Amino acid sequence: MTKVCQYCGKEIILNPHRSKLELLKRRYCSHQCASMAKRKENPSRTAIIARARKYRKPFCEECGGTSRLAIHHIDGDEKNNSLENLKTLCCSCHIKSHTKTDPNWERHYCIVCGNPVHANGYCTKHYKRVKKSGSPFKLKDSHGKEITMEE
């Protein structure tokens, strides 16, 4: 008595130490086939993120950062979790990659760091620097001397 896996089509091999009743109950050849067959066609956003997270690298592929990592889908399709479509990015690089495709991204995110805009195209930190010293990269110390910050 033989049976075929409902997911992959392989023949299900009966364990000789188990009963024939086991073969009647089994529908899949392995646990992996069973879990793949039970996946929903339209998974929730949380499930999509969890599936992609297992491919996340320990560093950002753009800047090399190691904190606040996220998975970026290159083609924009969250359901396409092929390795060629996934890229590990830190939150800052992830926001920048999405804003490059939006023609009005400057209205939403800082032009220096990619954080949400406070005013005039800058986040709160860079807006304060522009207001105080005229440049998002310059600061004034307590004595009024300008210090140039590189980002």
C-alpha positions as CSV (number, residue, x, y, z in Angstrom):
1,M,0.0,0.0,0.0
2,T,1.5,3.3,-1.1
3,K,0.5,6.9,-1.0
4,V,1.7,10.1,-2.6
5,C,2.5,13.4,-0.8
6,Q,-0.1,16.1,-1.5
7,Y,2.5,18.8,-1.7
8,C,5.5,17.5,-3.6
9,G,4.1,14.3,-5.2
10,K,6.8,12.0,-3.8
11,E,5.9,8.6,-2.6
12,I,5.3,8.4,1.2
13,I,7.5,5.8,2.7
14,L,5.9,3.8,5.5
15,N,7.9,3.2,8.7
16,P,8.1,-0.6,9.1
17,H,7.8,-0.2,12.9
18,R,4.5,1.6,12.6
19,S,1.1,0.4,11.6
20,K,-0.6,0.6,8.2
21,L,-3.0,3.1,9.9
22,E,-0.1,5.6,9.9
23,L,0.0,5.4,6.1
24,L,-3.7,6.0,5.9
25,K,-3.5,9.1,8.1
26,R,-0.4,10.7,6.5
27,R,-0.9,13.2,3.7
28,Y,2.6,14.6,3.4
29,C,6.1,13.0,3.1
30,S,7.8,15.3,5.7
31,H,7.1,18.1,8.2
32,Q,8.6,20.5,5.7
33,C,6.0,19.6,3.0
34,A,3.2,19.8,5.6
35,S,4.2,23.3,6.7
36,M,4.6,24.5,3.1
37,A,1.2,23.1,2.1
38,K,-0.5,24.8,5.1
39,R,0.9,28.3,4.2
40,K,-1.8,30.8,3.3
41,E,-1.9,32.2,-0.2
42,N,-2.4,35.7,1.2
43,P,-0.4,35.9,4.4
44,S,-0.6,38.8,6.8
45,R,2.1,41.5,6.8
46,T,3.5,40.0,10.0
47,A,3.9,36.6,8.4
48,I,5.6,38.1,5.3
49,I,8.1,40.0,7.5
50,A,8.8,36.9,9.6
51,R,9.5,34.8,6.4
52,A,11.9,37.5,5.0
53,R,13.6,38.0,8.4
54,K,15.4,34.6,8.2
55,Y,17.4,35.9,5.2
56,R,18.6,39.0,7.1
57,K,22.4,39.5,7.3
58,P,24.1,40.8,10.4
59,F,25.1,44.1,8.7
60,C,23.7,46.8,6.4
61,E,24.7,46.1,2.8
62,E,24.9,49.9,2.0
63,C,26.7,51.4,5.0
64,G,27.9,48.4,7.0
65,G,25.9,49.4,10.1
66,T,24.9,46.7,12.6
67,S,21.9,48.2,14.4
68,R,18.2,48.5,13.5
69,L,18.4,46.2,10.5
70,A,15.5,45.6,8.1
71,I,14.9,43.6,5.0
72,H,14.3,45.6,1.8
73,H,12.5,44.0,-1.2
74,I,14.2,45.4,-4.2
75,D,11.3,45.0,-6.7
76,G,8.8,46.3,-4.1
77,D,6.8,43.0,-3.9
78,E,6.8,41.9,-0.3
79,K,5.7,38.4,-1.2
80,N,8.8,37.8,-3.4
81,N,11.3,36.5,-0.9
82,S,13.9,35.2,-3.4
83,L,17.5,35.9,-2.4
84,E,18.0,38.1,-5.4
85,N,15.2,40.3,-4.3
86,L,16.2,40.8,-0.7
87,K,18.7,43.2,0.7
88,T,19.6,43.9,4.4
89,L,19.6,47.6,5.2
90,C,19.7,49.7,8.4
91,C,16.6,51.8,9.0
92,S,18.3,55.0,7.6
93,C,19.4,53.3,4.3
94,H,16.0,51.5,4.1
95,I,14.1,54.9,4.2
96,K,16.5,56.4,1.7
97,S,16.0,53.5,-0.7
98,H,12.2,53.9,-0.6
99,T,12.3,57.7,-0.9
100,K,14.5,57.6,-4.0
101,T,11.5,56.1,-5.9
102,D,9.1,58.8,-4.6
103,P,9.4,62.0,-6.7
104,N,8.4,64.1,-3.7
105,W,10.6,62.4,-1.1
106,E,12.2,65.6,0.0
107,R,8.9,66.8,1.4
108,H,8.7,63.8,3.7
109,Y,12.3,62.9,4.7
110,C,15.4,64.9,5.7
111,I,17.8,65.5,2.7
112,V,20.8,64.8,5.0
113,C,19.9,61.7,7.0
114,G,16.6,60.3,5.8
115,N,14.7,60.9,9.0
116,P,11.1,62.4,8.9
117,V,11.1,66.1,8.0
118,H,10.5,68.8,10.7
119,A,10.8,71.9,8.5
120,N,12.5,73.1,5.3
121,G,13.5,69.6,4.2
122,Y,15.4,68.8,7.3
123,C,14.8,66.6,10.4
124,T,14.7,68.4,13.8
125,K,18.5,67.9,14.4
126,H,19.6,69.3,11.0
127,Y,17.0,72.0,11.0
128,K,18.3,73.3,14.4
129,R,21.9,73.2,12.9
130,V,20.8,75.2,9.8
131,K,18.9,77.7,11.9
132,K,21.9,78.2,14.3
133,S,24.9,78.1,12.0
134,G,23.5,78.2,8.4
135,S,24.6,74.7,7.5
136,P,23.3,71.2,8.6
137,F,26.9,70.1,9.1
138,K,28.1,73.1,11.2
139,L,27.7,73.5,15.0
140,K,28.7,76.3,17.3
141,D,30.4,75.4,20.5
142,S,29.8,77.2,23.8
143,H,32.3,79.9,22.9
144,G,30.7,80.7,19.5
145,K,33.4,78.9,17.5
146,E,32.1,76.9,14.5
147,I,32.8,73.2,14.4
148,T,32.2,71.2,11.2
149,M,30.5,67.9,11.7
150,E,30.8,65.2,9.0
151,E,28.0,62.8,8.4
